[in-house]
Amino acid sequence: MIKMSKTNSNISQASEKLEKSAVSIIMKEIEEKGYVYEKDVISKLAKARRLKIRDTAERFKKLRADIYNKYGLNTCRLTKELYNQLGIKEKYSSKNVIYKVN
């Protein structure tokens, strides 16, 4: 179970911008493919915001629970069952995958 952060109302403007960027990337990918890898979201965020991947990953990990709860998303390690359920075409690998809960 993912818990919401208690300081949702007073997050910094930088975190708010990062959250908006992350949501747009996640939703666009989910609309196209039905899923997105967490690693891909972090690397696209880092590229778009011209930050280091490590710094972006730390910031994203602080915000991700709020994002997943607000938009009805789920995340977990990719299993063979989920791999087949989501219809992923690329080679199977056990990455963290984000997908919409039906």
SETIGU-103770 format. One record per residue (C-alpha): residue in three letters; x negated, y, z; residue number from 1. Coordinates in steps of 0.001 Angstrom, whole numbers, plus 500000, padded with zeros to 6 digits. Layout:
+--------+--------+--------+--------+-------+
! drenti !      x !      y !      z ! koldo !
+--------+--------+--------+--------+-------+
!    Ala !      X !      Y !      Z !   NUM !
...
+--------+--------+--------+--------+-------+
//
This chain:
+--------+--------+--------+--------+-------+
! drenti !      x !      y !      z ! koldo !
+--------+--------+--------+--------+-------+
!    Met ! 500000 ! 500000 ! 500000 !     1 !
!    Ile ! 498698 ! 503419 ! 499036 !     2 !
!    Lys ! 499073 ! 506165 ! 501646 !     3 !
!    Met ! 499711 ! 509807 ! 500823 !     4 !
!    Ser ! 497206 ! 512294 ! 502134 !     5 !
!    Lys ! 498540 ! 514471 ! 504932 !     6 !
!    Thr ! 496888 ! 517626 ! 503590 !     7 !
!    Asn ! 498772 ! 517662 ! 500293 !     8 !
!    Ser ! 500045 ! 521239 ! 500674 !     9 !
!    Asn ! 496650 ! 522802 ! 501317 !    10 !
!    Ile ! 494347 ! 521214 ! 498752 !    11 !
!    Ser ! 491829 ! 523478 ! 497053 !    12 !
!    Gln ! 492432 ! 525012 ! 493641 !    13 !
!    Ala ! 489586 ! 522954 ! 492189 !    14 !
!    Ser ! 491239 ! 519765 ! 493426 !    15 !
!    Glu ! 494566 ! 520919 ! 492016 !    16 !
!    Lys ! 492985 ! 521500 ! 488584 !    17 !
!    Leu ! 491256 ! 518121 ! 488741 !    18 !
!    Glu ! 494573 ! 516471 ! 489620 !    19 !
!    Lys ! 496358 ! 518142 ! 486679 !    20 !
!    Ser ! 493604 ! 517060 ! 484288 !    21 !
!    Ala ! 493642 ! 513521 ! 485665 !    22 !
!    Val ! 497424 ! 513255 ! 485363 !    23 !
!    Ser ! 497389 ! 514452 ! 481752 !    24 !
!    Ile ! 494659 ! 511954 ! 480820 !    25 !
!    Ile ! 496358 ! 509073 ! 482651 !    26 !
!    Met ! 499824 ! 509758 ! 481240 !    27 !
!    Lys ! 498559 ! 510184 ! 477673 !    28 !
!    Glu ! 496682 ! 506860 ! 477828 !    29 !
!    Ile ! 499599 ! 505035 ! 479475 !    30 !
!    Glu ! 501967 ! 506370 ! 476790 !    31 !
!    Glu ! 499661 ! 505081 ! 474047 !    32 !
!    Lys ! 498498 ! 501746 ! 475491 !    33 !
!    Gly ! 500579 ! 501082 ! 478607 !    34 !
!    Tyr ! 497497 ! 501103 ! 480863 !    35 !
!    Val ! 494208 ! 502884 ! 481448 !    36 !
!    Tyr ! 491009 ! 501853 ! 483214 !    37 !
!    Glu ! 490103 ! 503963 ! 486247 !    38 !
!    Lys ! 486502 ! 504150 ! 485014 !    39 !
!    Asp ! 487676 ! 505655 ! 481694 !    40 !
!    Val ! 489742 ! 508297 ! 483496 !    41 !
!    Ile ! 486733 ! 509310 ! 485595 !    42 !
!    Ser ! 484383 ! 509526 ! 482609 !    43 !
!    Lys ! 486911 ! 511566 ! 480567 !    44 !
!    Leu ! 487462 ! 513898 ! 483528 !    45 !
!    Ala ! 483714 ! 514371 ! 483957 !    46 !
!    Lys ! 483308 ! 515107 ! 480255 !    47 !
!    Ala ! 486243 ! 517536 ! 480143 !    48 !
!    Arg ! 485165 ! 519398 ! 483277 !    49 !
!    Arg ! 481401 ! 519167 ! 482518 !    50 !
!    Leu ! 480603 ! 517534 ! 485847 !    51 !
!    Lys ! 478523 ! 514535 ! 486810 !    52 !
!    Ile ! 480382 ! 511233 ! 486792 !    53 !
!    Arg ! 479396 ! 510468 ! 490395 !    54 !
!    Asp ! 480779 ! 513797 ! 491685 !    55 !
!    Thr ! 483948 ! 513423 ! 489642 !    56 !
!    Ala ! 484436 ! 509857 ! 490899 !    57 !
!    Glu ! 484223 ! 511023 ! 494523 !    58 !
!    Arg ! 486747 ! 513803 ! 493961 !    59 !
!    Phe ! 489106 ! 511577 ! 491969 !    60 !
!    Lys ! 489061 ! 508886 ! 494649 !    61 !
!    Lys ! 490263 ! 511462 ! 497195 !    62 !
!    Leu ! 493175 ! 512489 ! 494957 !    63 !
!    Arg ! 494187 ! 509189 ! 493401 !    64 !
!    Ala ! 496611 ! 508056 ! 496134 !    65 !
!    Asp ! 498654 ! 511235 ! 495696 !    66 !
!    Ile ! 498639 ! 510887 ! 491913 !    67 !
!    Tyr ! 499730 ! 507245 ! 492004 !    68 !
!    Asn ! 502557 ! 507967 ! 494454 !    69 !
!    Lys ! 503844 ! 511103 ! 492697 !    70 !
!    Tyr ! 504020 ! 509489 ! 489265 !    71 !
!    Gly ! 505030 ! 505923 ! 490163 !    72 !
!    Leu ! 501735 ! 504407 ! 489070 !    73 !
!    Asn ! 500061 ! 501269 ! 490321 !    74 !
!    Thr ! 496412 ! 500292 ! 490360 !    75 !
!    Cys ! 494631 ! 497032 ! 491026 !    76 !
!    Arg ! 491846 ! 494826 ! 489775 !    77 !
!    Leu ! 492643 ! 493366 ! 486378 !    78 !
!    Thr ! 493589 ! 489689 ! 486643 !    79 !
!    Lys ! 494185 ! 487249 ! 483792 !    80 !
!    Glu ! 497929 ! 487390 ! 484526 !    81 !
!    Leu ! 498006 ! 491203 ! 484419 !    82 !
!    Tyr ! 495751 ! 491147 ! 481344 !    83 !
!    Asn ! 498357 ! 489090 ! 479476 !    84 !
!    Gln ! 501300 ! 491029 ! 480953 !    85 !
!    Leu ! 499930 ! 494405 ! 479796 !    86 !
!    Gly ! 498915 ! 492978 ! 476406 !    87 !
!    Ile ! 495346 ! 494256 ! 476553 !    88 !
!    Lys ! 493588 ! 493621 ! 473247 !    89 !
!    Glu ! 489963 ! 494131 ! 474243 !    90 !
!    Lys ! 487791 ! 491532 ! 475927 !    91 !
!    Tyr ! 488833 ! 490592 ! 479482 !    92 !
!    Ser ! 486837 ! 492157 ! 482300 !    93 !
!    Ser ! 487742 ! 492659 ! 485942 !    94 !
!    Lys ! 488040 ! 496468 ! 486088 !    95 !
!    Asn ! 490425 ! 498649 ! 488073 !    96 !
!    Val ! 493420 ! 499275 ! 485846 !    97 !
!    Ile ! 496141 ! 501917 ! 486247 !    98 !
!    Tyr ! 499612 ! 501196 ! 484881 !    99 !
!    Lys ! 503202 ! 502389 ! 485260 !   100 !
!    Val ! 505446 ! 500409 ! 487612 !   101 !
!    Asn ! 508654 ! 499393 ! 485859 !   102 !
+--------+--------+--------+--------+-------+
//
